Every structure is written in structure tokens, then in C-alpha cells.
Amino acid sequence: IELLAPAGDLETCKVALLAGADAVYIAGKNFGARAFSKNFTDEELCEAINYAHVRGKKVYITVNTIVYNEEMNEAIDYIKYLYEIHADALIIQDLGLLRYVREKFPDFEVHASTQMNIYDVKGALALQQLGVKRVVLARETPLEVVQKIAELSIETEIFIHGALCFCASGNCLMSYAIGKRSGNRGKCAQPCRKKY
């Protein structure tokens, strides 16, 4: 079992690791699904990784938004940078980006983001065949399905707390339709929390 904590900035990252987290997941300024967090500059990403590694801890970087065609070169440069600074793993949503990473950086560990909405054994197996080491299950996955997936040879990660959406977590089309704020771009307006 690994205790993994989110960290929206460098101070939170350090506190989480000192408080006992085995690893943290963080995002750079682009391509992370928490667009309204402070997030990390490239220099802060490097500092966080070095801070964690000296302490025997890990840092996973979220690249868990859909990447538009015109952003692909920027995303590729970002992946190269994360590889060079020795990020422990990427947490990816976009299948095209996943394919690129598997082809160009076969030793770069990849985790499938909860944004991929994996709810069943077939989905977990499909990602394993694509070279994914860990699947972060959708928050809505029933416990009996979580247990079946945990029996596979792919690592399984689950949220033990956090927001639940009446839409598919992270993929709320309602947010975009109402206010042009896409959950797939980390900008969900959280319409499910409103009183109607």
C-alpha cells in the first residue's frame, strides 16, 4: 500500500512528504486537471522531485487533460522535460499522449488517470496492454469491481476521499454546456453542487 497525497504547491508538497505520504501527485502550469490550483513552475517541479528523492519518496506528475492538436508539440516538450528531471511517473488521460510516451520513453512509468473513467476489469486490462503500470479507478467504481481489478497484475489506485460528481468525475459535459468550463481541462464549475 502506498499513501499518495495531492499537492497544489511546493510548500504543500513538502508538508505532505514530511507528514508521512509515500508519494505526491502534482501538476505543472499546463496539462493538469486542477487548473485553479497554484501548481508548479518547471523549476519547482525539479525542486519537488529532488526534495522527495532525497527522502526516498516519489513524485507523480499529472498530465491528465485532453491535449488539443495545436498543443501536442508543447505537451511533448513537457514530457521530455519531466523525463529529464526524473519524475517517477506520469498520470495521463489522453490516449494519444499515452501512445507517444510508450513509443518514445518506454521506461517512463505511466499511470492511467481517473479521468480515463476506468470502471471495470476490461478497461484495466486494456490499459495494461497499452503499457500502463497503474490504473487510478473512477471514483464511482463499485467496491466489488475494485476488488476484482485489484486481483489483476496492474497496480490499482483508489481515492479514499474527495469530490463525487453525479456526472462521470472529471468529464462533466454539464459544466461546459452551462459555462464553457470543461472538466476535461481542469476547469469544472461543479454544477452538481448547486441547489436546483
Secondary structure, 3 states (H helix, E strand, C coil): CCCEEECCCHHHHHHHHHCCCCEEEEEECCCCCCCCCCCECHHHHHHHHHHHHHCCCEEEEEECCCCCHHHHHHHHHHHHHHHHCCCCEEEECCHHHHHHHHHHCCCCCEEECHHHCCCCHHHHHHHHHCCCCEEECCCCCCHHHHHHHHCCCCEEECCCCCCCCCCCCCCCHHHHHHHCCCHHHCCCCCHHHCCC
